[in-house]
Amino acid sequence: NNVWMKHVLPLAFIARKDKDVGSFFHEIWDEGGQAARLASDSSVFSMQLQETILPYLTKALVEALEDVSWSRRRIACSALIELSDTNILSPAPRALDENAALSDELLLRSRVRSQSSCKVIDACIKLVVNTRVWTGKDELVKTISKIAANWAPFGSEKKQTKGIFGLKDSKCPWMPIILDDSSDHLFIGDRWFLDCTHSKEEISDETMEEGDEPLSDTANEEDSNIDFREGDELLGIEEDDAFDVEQESAEPMAMDVPSLSFVGLVQLLMNQGLPSEGSAKMVFTAEHLPYRASAVESLSTLLDSIAGDDFTEHLQCIYQMIAPRLFPIMEDQSVSGQNIPPLIISKCFKCLSSAIFNGISSDLAGESKSIIDITKLLQKNCSLMQPAWTVRESAAFAAAKLILKGEFSAMKRMDVVESLLECTNACLKDKKFWRVRLAGLQVLQSFCTRTQTAKQIVGMGTANLERSVAESERQLMLEAILPYKENFLSIARASMTDNEAKVTAAASQIMSAVSWWP
């Protein structure tokens, strides 16, 4: 049983993702997993098999990532994405009541998950920064962003408490990623971005050949080993150095891998996805384009994980950091005289949409564009003058997000409202791609939502002052767009005859919302 848990099942889980021999390992995983469960302690029946063998599975995944074979790295990334999607590489399920007592087994599960996530993220980051572009590296950055996004909402100082690891007064020492404000670190305390030996552009002009040695320091056995005593405790394996749950609950467990900086990861993905002015010549070749696009999309996924109001300050800081890199690309759509592929431009608009924070205004946006400048840019890229439909769709979704998150005084301006309405009109002129028309209607839906959101908050027992301010803003926002009520209705009626059901459904929702306006 010990051999199956430590070696056979981890190998079978990873090999299932291989297109050629995966079917054989599916049988080994299904049948061998059931047999291993029956032979194990009954306490493991409350967990998925992947979590039961997570320490050993992590070791096998790290070894696969550090392999020189591209195909083995790709299937390792695919296996990691599955673990992330099934919430294995994320905090363990917790009680909704924050004051509820946490069992030692739950604390142990959380720590094992955290340690495994740290080891995997560390291996993936090393592979990103120390290797050139290789086939499948785009899956690697997606893997990093998915795992980091699972932990990011718990990485702020307010969240690193009893809710995950049972700590009441101190920060969690096992958190894989930390929401910090410093832009100097990749991993906390390493000052990676200040080291002059690290260039801003990590991708060489050349594509890596399969079989090249990927890392310079992964041969260090001390970096690649994991302490499996926690996993042995879960499995009921008796060893001389058994893991003492009570002792570890009282004293923080030392981590040999530091926590990843959220801001540092944002910078890394930005540098990987978008070029500096001097390195544009090598950016958008056929070999590099999928990787670049994946890096920018992964950045968007990462930012979506902290979209809540609790993270407004962090998101504002990140917006001010990445906006100066995004706007020149979205405006000029070329770098050093080289046209930027529409795929990259659409990902930039999507990234901008994810970075828009609650209460954004011209004053809070820092040195980047004002609100009216942003709306003009979005209007331009929603029109048929923009040949790429993916860019038009992404620009319209960014306009809808701006309406929902924009500061009230900025969004009630007539020029801003008219510019955003033009985004809808421009999108509806696209008769070929229904997704562009649907994105255009999302702009109107955001206006309708903006007039209703504050009304919904009123009945939730908030203070009288907050209720009056919220209701006042709702009324003033409604008054600002009320002159355009007939425009809303005419657009919605015209869209009711669309051939696409999703478009007609959105138009119906707009008509229903507008019908309540005075």
N, C-alpha and C positions, 0 to 999 in steps of 0.2 A: 504494500500500500504506500509506504514512504517513497519508494522509487517511482511509482505512478504519479504521486502528487508532485514530487520535486522535478521530475524529468519528462516523463512520457506525456502527461496531460498538457503541460505548458507548450511542448513542441507541437502536439496535435492542434491546440488552439490556434497557434500562429500559422501552421501549415494548411489549415482549412482555407485560408485566403489565397492559396496558390491555385491558379487557373488550371494547371495541368494535373496535379495530384490531390487537389483539395478534397475531392469526393471520398477518397480513401480515409483521410484523416477526420472527416466528418463522422464516420462510423466509429473510429477510435475514441473521439471526443464524447460522443453520445453514450456509447456502451461502457467505455472505461470510466466515464464520469459517474454513471449510476453505480457501478461496482465499487468505486472508491468511496462514494457517499455511504453505501451500506456498511462498509468496513470501518468507517470513521465514527467518531463520537457523535451522539445524537444532536449536540448543540449546533453542529454546522448545517443542519437542515433548514435553519431560518435564513440562510444566506445562499446566494447564487454560487455555483461552482467556481466561476471566475474569481469571486472574492475570496473563496475558501483557499485557493492556491495563489492568491495575488502576489505574495512576496517572491515565490518561485517563478511565477509568470513574468513578473517585472524583470527578474534577472535574465530570463530567456529573451525578452523583448529588447533589453539594452544590448545584449550580445548581438542580436539580429541587426539592430540599428548601426552598430559599430562594424559590421561586416563590410567587406569591400565589394560584395555583390549588390548591384542595384536592385535586382528582383527581390532579394531577401529584405532589403531595407523597405521596399514598397509594401510587401505583405506585412511587415512589422507595423508600418504606419496604418495600414488598413485595420489591423487587429487593435491598435491603440484607439482609433476612431470609434470602433465598436465598443470598447470599454468606456470611452467617454460618453457615447450616446446612451449607454445603459446605466449611466451614473455610478459606475464602479470607481472611476478615477475622479471622485468628487466627495464632499463631506457625507458621512453616513447619515441615514435618515434619523431625524430627531423629533422629539415631541413638540407639539405646537406651543405648549406651555413652557416658557423659558425658565420658570422656577421649578420645573419637574426634576426629580433626582435622576441622574444619569448612571446607568449601570457600568461596572468595570468593563464588561464585554463590549458595550457600545463605545466607550472611550478607546479601548484597544483597537476596535475596527477603524475608528477615525484616524488613529495614529498610523496604522498600517497603510490605510489609503493615502494619507498625507505623505508618508515616506516614499511610497511607490510613485506618487505623482511627482515628487521632487526629483527622484532618480531619473524618471523618464524625461521630464522637462530638461534636466541638465544634459542628458545624452543628446536630445534633439537640438538644443541650442548649440552645443559643440559642433554637431554635424552641419548646422546652418552656416556658422561663421567660419568654419575651417575647411570647407569643401567648395569646389566650383560647382557650376550647374551640372546636374546629372538627371537623367530621365527618371521622373518620379519625385524630384525634390519639391515640386509644388505640393505634393501630399504631405510632406514633412511640415511645412509651415501651417497647413490646415490642422494638422495634429496638435501642434503647439497651441494654436489659438483656441481650439476646442477644449483642451484640458485646462488651459489658463482661464478660460471663460467660466468654467465650472466653479473655480475657486475664487475668482476676482471679487464677486459680491461679498465675500466674507473676509476680504483682505484689508479693510479699513480698521482703524483703531477701535471703532465702536463695535465691530463685528467679531474681533478676535477675543472672545470671552468664553463664558461658560457654555454658550449655545452649541459649540462644536466639541471642545476638548475638556470641558469641566473646569476651566480656569476662571476664577472670580475677579482677581485684582491685577493680573499681569497679562501682557500680550502673549499670544500663542507662539511658542518657539518652533512649531512644526508647519506653519502656514507655507504652502508652496509659492504663493505670490502675494506681494504686499503692495497696497495702494499708497505709495509714497509721493512726495512732491518734488523729489530731486531728479534732475535729468542727467546726473553724472554716472549713475550706476546701471549695469545690466543685471547683475546679482547684487544684493544689498551689501554695500561696503567695498565693492571691488574697483570703483572709479574707472570702469571700463571705457567710457566715452571720453575720459580725460587723458587716457594713455595715448601718447603720440604714435605708438606702434600700430594702433588699430585705425585703419582707414575708414572713412564714411561708406565707401563702396566695397562690399565684401565679395562681389562677383567679378571674376576675371573675364577678359574677352573670350577666352577659350572655354570650350565645354569639357568637363572632366571625362576622361576615358574610364570605362569600367575596368576595375582591377587596381586603380590607383589607391594608394593608402589614404583614407579619408581624414584621419585625425593624427595629430602629432603627440597627443598626450593620453590617448585612451588605452595605451598599452599598460598604463599604470594600474596594477591589479587593485590597489587600494581604492581607486576611484570607481571601479566597476562592481565591487562587491556590496551586497546588502546584508544587513543583520537580519537573519531569518528567524530569530528567536520568537518574535511576535507571532509570525505565521505558525510556528510549531506549537505555540500555546493554543491558538485557535483550533489547530488540527488534533490537539490532544497528544502530541508527541512528547515523550518524556526525555529530557536531556539534562546533563549535569548543570548547565547554565540556563535553567529555565527562567522565563520572563516573569518577573514579580509584578503583577498588576497593581497591587496596592502601593508598592514603593514608587512605581512609575507614575501613578496618579498624583502622588504628592510632590515628586521632584521631576521637573521637565527633562525629557529625554534629549540627549545631545544629538544634533544633526550634523553630519559631515558634509552636507550640501546646503549652501545658504539659500535663502528665499529669493525668488526672482522679483525684480522690480517691475511693477506694471508700466510705469512711464518708460523704463528702459526697454521693455519688450515692444512698446509702441514705437520707440525710436528705431529699434532694430528692424521691425517690419516695414517701417517707412523707408529706411535706407535700402532695404532689400527690394522693395517694390518700385520706388521712384528714384530717378537718378539725380545726382547733382549736375550743375551746369556743365562741368568739365568732363563728365563721363557719359554724356548722352550718346556718343557714337556707338556704344556697345549694348545699348539698352534693349532694343526692340527687335533683335534678330529672331528668326523662327525658333531657335533653340531656347532663347531666354524669355520669350513672350509669355508662355503659360506660367512660368515661375513668377514673373513680375506681377501678372494679374492675380495669381493666387495669394501673393504676399499682401497686396492691397486689400483684397477681399477678406483675408484673414484678419487684417487690422480692423475692418468694419465689423466682423464677427466679435472681436475682442471688445470693441467699444459698445456694442449692443448689450453686452453683459452688465454694464454699469449705467444703463439708461434711466434708472429710477431717480426720483428727486433727492434721495439720500446722497447721491454721488455728484450733485451739480457742481460743486467746487472742483472736484477732480476732473470732471469732463470739461469744465471751462478752461482749466489749465492746459489740458491736452489739445483742445480746440485752438488755443492761442499758439500752441507749438506746431501743429501740423497744417493749419490754414495757410501760412505763407508758402508752403510747399505745394499745396493743392491748387490754389487759385491761379498761379501762372500757367499750369498745365491745362486747366479747364478753360482759361481765357484764350491763350495763344494756340493751344493744341499742337504745339511743336516745341522742340528743344534743340537749340543750336542749329536751326534750319532743317531739322529732321521732323517729319510729321509723326505724331503720336498715334498709334492704332486706336480705333474707337473702343476696343475692349478695355484698354487702360483708362480712357477718359470716363467711360461709364462706371468703372470701379471707383474712380476718384469722386464722382458725384455720389455714389453710394456711401463712400467713406465720409464725405462731408455731411450727408444726412445723419449718419450714426454719431458724428461728433457734435451735432447741434444740441446744445444744452438748454435746460429749462430757464426761461427768462433772458435769452440771448437778445442783445441790443447792440447798437453801434458803439456805445460806451464800453460794454463788457467784452466786446469782441477783440479788444486790444488793437494792435496795429493792422489787423486784416481789414477786409472790406466792410463797409457800412451795410445796413439792412437793405437800403434801396439799391446799392450796387449789387448785392447778392441777388435780389429779385430780378434785376435787369439781366444779369448773367444767366439765370435760370430761364427767363423768358426767351432769350436768344437761342438757347440750346433746346428749348421745347418746340421751336418753329421748324418748318420744313427746310429751312436753310441748313439745318443740321442733317446731313445725309444718313447718319447711323441711327436706326430706330432704338437701339439699346441705350444710346446716350439720351435721346428724347425721353424715354421711359424713366431713366434714373434721375434726370433733371426734374421731372414732374413729381416724383416721389420725394425728392429733396425739398421742393416747394411746399408739398403737403406737410412735411415734418416741420418746416420753418413756421408755418401757420400755427401749428399746435404748440410749439415751444417758444415762439417769439414773444418778447416783452410787449405788454399791452400797448403802451404809448407808441411803439414803433409799428405795430401791426394795424392800428386804426387809421394810419395816414392814408389819404386818398390815392396818392401815387403808388403806394405799396399795394393796396387792394387792387387797383386797376392793372398793375403789372402782373400780379398773380392770377387774375382772371384771364389775362391774355395767354398765360401758360395753358389754361384749360382750352381756350378757343383754338390755340395752335395745335394742341395734341388731338383734338377732335377732327381736325382736317386730315389726319392720317387715316385713310380708308383701307389700308392694307393690313396694318398691325393692330389688332384689337387690344393688345396689352398697353400700347401707347394711349389709346382712348380711355382705357380703364384708369391708367395713372393720372390722366387729365381730370377725370371725375373725382379722383381722390383729393384733388385740391379743393373742390367745392365741398366735399364731405368734411374736410378738415375745418373749413369755415363754419359749417353747421355744428360740428362737434365743439368748436371753440365757444359758441354761444350757449351751449348746453352744459359744458363741463362744470362751470362755476355754479350753475343752478343745482346740479347734483350734489355738490359739496355742502350746500346750505343746510340740508336736512340731516347732517351727520353729527350734530351736537357740538359744533365749533363755537368759539367765542363770538359774542355779538359784533365785535369790531371786525373780526375776520369775515363774518357773514356779510356784513354791510359792504366791505371792500370787494369781496368776491361778486356779490350781486351788482354792485356799481360797475365793475369792469365788464360783467356780462352784458349789462344793459347798454353801456357805451360801445362795446364791440358790436352788438346787434344794431345799434343806431348807425354805426360806420358802414355796415354792409347792407343795411336795409334799402338804400337807393338802388341797389343792384338786384333786388328781389326778382324782378321780371327777367333779368339776364339769367339768373339761376334757374328759373322755371322754364324758360325757353330752351336752355341747353339740356335740361333734364328731359323735357318732352321730346326733343329731337333724338335723344339717345335711347328713348324707349323703343324705337323701331330698329335698333341695332341687331345684327345677326348673332352677336355673341351674348349668351345668357348672363355672363358676369357683368357685362356693361349695362344691360337693362336692369339688373338687380341693383347696381350702384345708383343708377338714375332714379329708380323707384324710392330708394332710401333718401335721396336728396329731396325729392318732391314731398315725401312724408315729413321731413324735418322742416322744410320751408313753409308748409301749410300751417304751422303753428305761429309763424311770424305775424305781427300786426299788419 
